[in-house]
């Protein structure tokens, strides 16, 4: 199934109160992704250290000579049945990692009996200082020392001058280059990774590894074959609220706001790490303190999400935060969550802000409409598909939908082409 990254925003309206609750829906097709880390301040970009976009000039496809080339791929990228046949012609072997075991250790075990390997490619998803998932684990700046023995076994299989190529978005972006440097030190080989979106140009990426610890000589079969992939992820969220009543049952100026979010589980900032857990990432029951909710008047409230579920294979976590806030008086007030940046590989709204907002009506005693979406929604490419957004209003009012405007969805946002939503919440996308 081909998936294309887009980001979109939809607003739900409870018609009796005109209470708006906006929620971008997160999925691989039109996904508001986690923030991109800033570009590295000192990337290696000289001709000798930049991984070139190599293409065959002989017209004859085949693996490089002078040593074997092995590709290890996480099952969230390809399964054994979906690995492109052309890729197998360019390399000696493609190994799909088992999703229920540590992928770094799978690679080390597979290479234990091999010698003379010229190039190892590892394909998964990425963030700054993170390559994940790898089976049921992640390779990060925070846990790389734990894999020192496994990386040494990988090094034993490599011939002198061999290359280790890490394919995933933004792995070397910002401070992520330190992960690449450390892997190079532990393996004694040249290591390359990306500082931006990695994948086909049709989805906003490229098959170039901009950061390298030495001169990379391995062929680049992915640039030649250009598979329809983008090796990154998404964000999603919904927001709802309800009033707080006094002892006599009258609505007060206080409301409780609920924020549901899904983030990339292996996003490489420290607040997403839980060092006592097996893969250093959050698990259900953990708390994620991340970003703040703006409630007007230059007031922002830090958000502490209780993690309710995780999916290691799809690399997301789902969390819920509650904020109780007293507004200055009756009327309409806005609460919102906004930051930068959407993924550079999006076909719409690339690098723009994302925004999640709701209008809160104080003094009426009404509640907001609510909706719940799975973090990932798969929709096929090349046809007309539809999706009904689940929704309800606690007071029984009718809920209507429309597209969010640019200011409501985030600065610079534009909707995907050939994409529509009906007043009843039926999403239709035509990709013919």
C-alpha positions as CSV (number, residue, x, y, z in Angstrom):
1,X,0.0,0.0,0.0
2,X,1.4,3.4,-1.0
3,X,1.0,6.1,1.6
4,X,1.5,9.8,1.0
5,X,2.1,12.3,3.9
6,X,-0.4,15.1,4.2
7,X,-1.6,17.2,7.1
8,X,-5.1,18.4,7.5
9,X,-7.4,20.1,10.1
10,X,-11.1,19.7,10.7
11,X,-13.3,21.5,13.1
12,X,-16.4,20.0,14.8
13,X,-19.2,22.4,15.7
14,X,-22.0,21.7,18.3
15,X,-24.6,23.8,16.5
16,X,-26.7,24.7,19.6
17,X,-23.7,26.5,21.2
18,X,-21.3,27.1,18.3
19,X,-18.6,25.4,20.4
20,X,-15.7,24.6,18.2
21,X,-13.3,21.8,18.8
22,X,-10.5,21.4,16.3
23,X,-8.5,18.2,15.8
24,X,-5.9,17.3,13.1
25,X,-6.1,13.6,12.6
26,X,-2.8,11.7,12.6
27,X,-2.0,9.1,10.0
28,X,0.6,8.3,7.4
29,X,-1.5,9.9,4.6
30,X,-2.0,13.4,6.0
31,X,-0.1,13.4,9.2
32,X,0.9,16.3,11.4
33,X,4.2,14.9,12.6
34,X,6.5,15.6,15.6
35,X,8.7,18.6,15.5
36,X,11.8,18.5,13.4
37,X,15.0,19.0,15.3
38,X,17.1,21.9,14.0
39,X,19.7,21.3,11.4
40,X,23.2,20.4,12.8
41,X,25.5,23.3,13.4
42,X,28.4,21.5,11.9
43,X,27.2,18.8,9.5
44,X,29.8,17.0,7.4
45,X,29.1,18.2,3.8
46,X,32.4,18.0,2.0
47,X,32.5,15.9,-1.1
48,X,34.4,13.1,0.6
49,X,32.0,12.9,3.5
50,X,28.6,13.4,1.8
51,X,26.8,10.3,0.8
52,X,26.2,10.7,-2.9
53,X,23.1,9.8,-4.8
54,X,24.6,7.0,-6.9
55,X,22.9,5.6,-9.9
56,X,24.0,2.9,-12.3
57,X,25.6,4.1,-15.5
58,X,26.2,0.7,-17.0
59,X,22.5,-0.3,-17.4
60,X,23.2,-3.5,-15.6
61,X,21.7,-3.9,-12.1
62,X,23.5,-6.0,-9.6
63,X,25.2,-5.9,-6.1
64,X,28.5,-4.1,-5.7
65,X,31.6,-6.1,-6.1
66,X,34.5,-6.5,-3.5
67,X,32.3,-7.6,-0.5
68,X,28.8,-8.4,0.3
69,X,26.0,-5.9,0.9
70,X,23.2,-6.7,3.4
71,X,20.1,-4.7,4.0
72,X,18.3,-5.0,7.4
73,X,14.8,-3.5,7.3
74,X,12.3,-3.1,10.1
75,X,8.9,-4.7,9.4
76,X,7.2,-1.3,9.7
77,X,8.9,-0.4,6.4
78,X,8.6,-3.7,4.5
79,X,7.6,-7.2,5.3
80,X,9.2,-10.2,3.7
81,X,6.5,-10.2,1.0
82,X,6.7,-6.5,0.2
83,X,10.4,-6.0,-0.2
84,X,10.9,-4.7,-3.8
85,X,12.2,-7.5,-6.0
86,X,14.5,-5.0,-7.7
87,X,16.3,-4.3,-4.4
88,X,17.2,-7.9,-4.1
89,X,19.0,-7.6,-7.5
90,X,21.2,-4.8,-6.1
91,X,22.2,-6.3,-2.8
92,X,23.3,-9.7,-1.7
93,X,20.6,-10.2,1.0
94,X,17.6,-8.4,2.5
95,X,16.7,-9.4,6.1
96,X,13.4,-8.3,7.6
97,X,13.7,-7.9,11.4
98,X,11.3,-9.9,13.6
99,X,8.9,-7.4,15.3
100,X,8.9,-9.2,18.6
101,X,12.7,-9.1,19.3
102,X,15.4,-6.6,19.7
103,X,16.5,-5.6,16.2
104,X,20.0,-4.5,17.1
105,X,20.7,-7.8,18.6
106,X,19.1,-9.6,15.6
107,X,21.5,-7.8,13.3
108,X,24.5,-8.7,15.5
109,X,23.4,-12.4,15.7
110,X,22.9,-12.6,11.9
111,X,26.3,-11.1,11.2
112,X,28.1,-13.2,13.8
113,X,29.0,-15.9,11.3
114,X,29.8,-13.6,8.4
115,X,33.0,-11.9,7.4
116,X,34.0,-9.6,4.6
117,X,30.8,-7.5,4.5
118,X,31.3,-4.3,2.6
119,X,28.1,-2.4,3.5
120,X,25.3,-2.8,5.9
121,X,22.1,-0.8,5.3
122,X,19.6,-0.5,8.2
123,X,16.1,0.9,7.3
124,X,13.6,2.1,9.8
125,X,12.1,5.4,10.9
126,X,13.9,8.2,12.7
127,X,14.2,11.4,14.7
128,X,17.1,13.3,16.0
129,X,19.4,10.8,17.8
130,X,16.9,8.0,17.2
131,X,16.6,5.1,14.8
132,X,13.4,3.1,15.6
133,X,11.7,0.8,15.7
134,X,14.2,-1.9,15.3
135,X,12.1,-5.0,16.1
136,X,10.8,-4.2,19.5
137,X,13.7,-1.9,20.4
138,X,15.2,1.4,19.5
139,X,18.8,2.6,18.9
140,X,19.2,6.0,20.6
141,X,21.8,8.4,21.9
142,X,20.6,7.5,25.3
143,X,21.1,3.7,25.0
144,X,23.8,3.2,22.5
145,X,26.4,2.3,25.1
146,X,24.2,-0.7,26.1
147,X,24.7,-2.0,22.6
148,X,28.5,-1.7,22.7
149,X,29.0,-5.5,22.6
150,X,26.5,-6.0,19.8
151,X,28.1,-3.2,17.7
152,X,31.5,-4.8,18.3
153,X,30.1,-8.1,16.9
154,X,28.7,-6.2,13.9
155,X,32.1,-4.6,13.4
156,X,33.8,-8.1,13.4
157,X,31.8,-9.0,10.3
158,X,32.9,-5.9,8.3
159,X,35.8,-5.7,6.0
160,X,38.3,-2.8,6.3
161,X,36.8,0.4,4.9
162,X,33.2,-1.0,5.2
163,X,30.2,1.4,5.5
164,X,27.3,1.3,7.9
165,X,24.3,3.3,6.5
166,X,21.4,4.3,8.8
167,X,18.2,5.1,6.9
168,X,15.6,7.1,8.8
169,X,14.4,10.7,8.8
170,X,16.4,13.2,10.8
171,X,18.6,10.7,12.6
172,X,21.7,13.0,12.5
173,X,19.7,16.2,12.7
174,X,20.7,18.6,15.5
175,X,22.5,16.8,18.2
176,X,21.7,13.4,16.6
177,X,25.1,13.5,14.9
178,X,26.5,12.4,18.3
179,X,24.7,9.1,17.9
180,X,26.3,8.6,14.5
181,X,29.7,9.5,15.8
182,X,29.4,7.1,18.8
183,X,28.3,4.2,16.5
184,X,31.3,4.9,14.3
185,X,33.6,4.9,17.4
186,X,32.1,1.6,18.7
187,X,32.3,-0.1,15.3
188,X,35.5,1.5,13.9
189,X,33.8,2.0,10.6
190,X,32.3,4.8,8.5
191,X,28.7,5.6,9.4
192,X,26.2,7.8,7.6
193,X,22.8,9.1,8.4
194,X,20.3,11.7,7.4
195,X,19.7,15.3,8.7
196,X,16.4,15.7,7.0
197,X,13.4,13.8,5.5
198,X,14.5,10.5,4.1
199,X,12.5,8.8,1.3
200,X,11.3,9.4,-2.2
201,X,11.3,12.9,-3.6
202,X,7.6,12.4,-4.5
203,X,6.9,12.4,-0.8
204,X,9.2,15.3,0.0
205,X,12.3,13.3,1.0
206,X,15.6,12.2,-0.6
207,X,17.8,9.2,-0.6
208,X,20.9,11.1,0.5
209,X,22.6,10.6,3.9
210,X,24.0,14.1,4.6
211,X,26.0,13.3,7.7
212,X,28.9,10.9,7.6
213,X,31.9,10.1,9.8
214,X,34.2,9.3,6.9
215,X,34.3,8.7,3.2
216,X,31.3,6.6,2.1
217,X,32.1,4.3,-0.8
218,X,29.0,2.0,-0.8
219,X,26.6,2.0,-3.7
220,X,23.2,3.5,-3.0
221,X,20.5,1.2,-4.4
222,X,17.7,3.1,-2.7
223,X,18.5,6.3,-4.7
224,X,18.4,4.2,-7.9
225,X,15.2,2.3,-7.1
226,X,13.5,5.2,-5.3
227,X,10.9,3.2,-3.5
228,X,7.7,5.1,-2.5
229,X,8.6,5.5,1.1
230,X,9.0,8.3,3.6
231,X,10.8,7.1,6.8
232,X,9.1,9.3,9.4
233,X,5.9,9.6,11.4
234,X,3.1,11.7,12.6
235,X,1.3,13.5,15.4
236,X,-2.5,13.7,16.1
237,X,-4.7,15.1,18.7
238,X,-8.2,16.1,19.9
239,X,-9.4,18.6,22.5
240,X,-12.7,18.8,24.5
241,X,-14.0,20.5,27.6
242,X,-16.8,20.6,30.1
243,X,-17.9,23.1,32.7
244,X,-17.4,22.9,36.5
245,X,-20.6,23.5,38.5
246,X,-21.0,25.0,41.9
247,X,-22.7,23.4,44.9
248,X,-26.1,24.7,43.6
249,X,-25.6,23.2,40.2
250,X,-24.8,26.5,38.4
251,X,-22.1,26.7,35.9
252,X,-19.0,28.6,37.0
253,X,-16.2,30.3,35.1
254,X,-14.1,27.2,35.5
255,X,-13.8,24.4,32.9
256,X,-11.9,21.1,32.7
257,X,-10.1,20.7,29.3
258,X,-9.1,17.3,28.0
259,X,-6.3,17.0,25.5
260,X,-5.7,13.6,23.8
261,X,-2.6,13.3,21.7
262,X,-0.5,10.7,19.8
263,X,3.2,11.4,19.3
264,X,6.0,9.4,17.8
265,X,7.1,7.2,20.7
266,X,10.8,7.3,19.8
267,X,10.9,11.1,19.2
268,X,14.4,12.0,20.3
269,X,13.9,14.6,23.0
270,X,14.7,13.9,26.6
271,X,11.1,14.3,27.8
272,X,10.1,11.2,25.7
273,X,12.7,9.0,27.4
274,X,11.9,6.7,30.3
275,X,15.4,5.4,31.2
276,X,14.2,2.6,33.6
277,X,12.1,1.0,30.8
278,X,13.6,-1.7,28.6
279,X,13.9,0.5,25.5
280,X,14.2,3.8,27.3
281,X,10.8,4.9,26.0
282,X,7.4,5.6,27.6
283,X,5.1,2.7,28.5
284,X,1.4,2.8,29.7
285,X,1.2,4.5,33.1
286,X,4.2,6.7,32.5
287,X,3.9,10.5,32.5
288,X,5.0,12.7,29.6
289,X,5.5,16.3,30.5
290,X,5.6,18.1,27.1
291,X,4.5,21.6,25.9
292,X,1.9,23.9,27.3
293,X,-1.8,24.8,26.7
294,X,-2.4,28.5,26.1
295,X,-5.6,29.8,27.7
296,X,-5.4,33.5,26.8
297,X,-4.1,36.5,28.6
298,X,-0.5,35.3,28.1
299,X,-1.2,32.4,30.4
300,X,0.0,28.9,29.6
301,X,-0.3,25.7,31.6
302,X,2.3,22.9,31.3
303,X,0.8,19.6,30.1
304,X,1.4,16.3,31.8
305,X,0.1,13.4,29.7
306,X,-0.7,10.1,31.2
307,X,0.3,7.5,28.7
308,X,-2.6,5.1,28.1
309,X,-1.3,3.0,25.2
310,X,1.7,2.5,23.0
311,X,2.4,0.7,19.7
312,X,6.0,-0.2,19.3
313,X,5.6,-1.4,15.7
314,X,3.9,1.7,14.5
315,X,6.0,3.8,16.8
316,X,3.4,5.9,18.6
317,X,2.3,6.6,22.1
318,X,-1.1,7.9,23.2
319,X,-1.6,10.2,26.2
320,X,-4.3,12.2,27.9
321,X,-3.9,15.4,29.9
322,X,-6.4,17.4,31.9
323,X,-6.3,21.1,32.6
324,X,-8.7,22.8,35.0
325,X,-8.7,26.6,34.4
326,X,-10.8,29.5,35.6
327,X,-11.5,32.1,33.0
328,X,-12.1,35.8,34.0
329,X,-15.8,35.8,33.2
330,X,-18.6,34.6,30.9
331,X,-18.3,34.6,27.2
332,X,-16.2,32.9,24.5
333,X,-12.6,32.0,25.3
334,X,-10.0,30.1,23.3
335,X,-7.6,27.5,24.4
336,X,-4.9,26.2,22.0
337,X,-1.7,24.2,21.6
338,X,0.6,25.4,18.9
339,X,4.3,24.8,17.9
340,X,6.7,24.2,15.0
341,X,7.3,22.4,12.9
342,X,5.5,20.0,10.6
343,X,7.7,17.6,8.7
344,X,9.5,19.0,5.7
345,X,8.4,16.0,3.6
346,X,4.7,16.8,3.7
347,X,3.1,17.5,0.4
348,X,1.1,20.3,2.0
349,X,1.9,22.6,5.0
350,X,5.5,21.4,5.0
351,X,7.6,23.1,7.8
352,X,4.5,25.1,9.0
353,X,3.2,25.3,12.5
354,X,0.6,22.8,13.8
355,X,-2.2,24.0,15.9
356,X,-5.0,22.4,18.0
357,X,-7.6,24.7,19.4
358,X,-11.1,24.9,20.9
359,X,-13.5,27.7,21.7
360,X,-14.9,27.5,25.2
361,X,-18.2,29.1,26.1
362,X,-18.4,30.2,29.8
363,X,-21.7,30.7,31.5
364,X,-23.9,28.5,29.4
365,X,-23.4,25.2,31.1
366,X,-22.8,23.4,27.7
367,X,-20.2,20.8,27.0
368,X,-18.1,20.5,23.8
369,X,-18.5,17.9,21.1
370,X,-16.0,15.0,21.4
371,X,-14.3,12.7,18.9
372,X,-11.9,9.8,19.1
373,X,-9.6,8.7,16.2
374,X,-7.0,6.0,16.1
375,X,-3.5,7.5,15.8
376,X,-2.9,5.7,12.5
377,X,-5.5,5.4,9.7
378,X,-4.4,3.5,6.5
379,X,-6.1,4.6,3.3
380,X,-5.1,3.1,-0.1
381,X,-3.6,5.3,-2.8
382,X,-5.1,5.3,-6.3
383,X,-8.8,5.5,-5.7
384,X,-11.6,7.2,-3.8
385,X,-11.8,6.2,-0.2
386,X,-13.9,7.5,2.7
387,X,-13.7,7.6,6.5
388,X,-16.5,8.5,9.0
389,X,-15.1,10.5,11.9
390,X,-16.6,9.2,15.1
391,X,-18.2,11.9,17.2
392,X,-20.8,12.7,19.8
393,X,-22.2,15.6,21.8
394,X,-22.8,15.0,25.6
395,X,-25.8,17.2,25.5
396,X,-27.3,15.6,22.4
397,X,-26.8,18.5,20.1
398,X,-26.1,18.1,16.4
399,X,-22.4,18.1,15.5
400,X,-21.3,19.5,12.2
401,X,-17.9,19.5,10.5
402,X,-15.9,21.8,8.2
403,X,-12.3,22.3,7.3
404,X,-10.2,24.4,9.6
405,X,-9.0,27.7,8.1
406,X,-5.3,28.6,7.9
407,X,-5.3,30.4,11.2
408,X,-7.1,27.6,13.0
409,X,-4.9,24.8,11.6
410,X,-1.6,26.5,12.0
411,X,0.3,29.2,10.1
412,X,1.0,28.2,6.5
413,X,-1.4,25.3,6.5
414,X,-3.2,24.3,3.3
415,X,-5.6,21.4,2.8
416,X,-4.6,18.3,0.7
417,X,-5.9,18.3,-2.9
418,X,-9.1,16.4,-3.7
419,X,-9.9,16.0,-0.1
420,X,-13.4,16.8,1.3
421,X,-15.4,16.5,4.6
422,X,-19.2,16.6,4.8
423,X,-21.1,18.4,7.5
424,X,-21.8,14.9,9.1
425,X,-18.0,14.1,9.3
426,X,-17.6,11.9,6.3
427,X,-14.1,12.3,5.0
428,X,-13.5,11.5,1.3
429,X,-10.2,11.5,-0.5
430,X,-9.8,11.1,-4.3
431,X,-6.3,9.9,-5.3
432,X,-7.1,8.7,-8.8
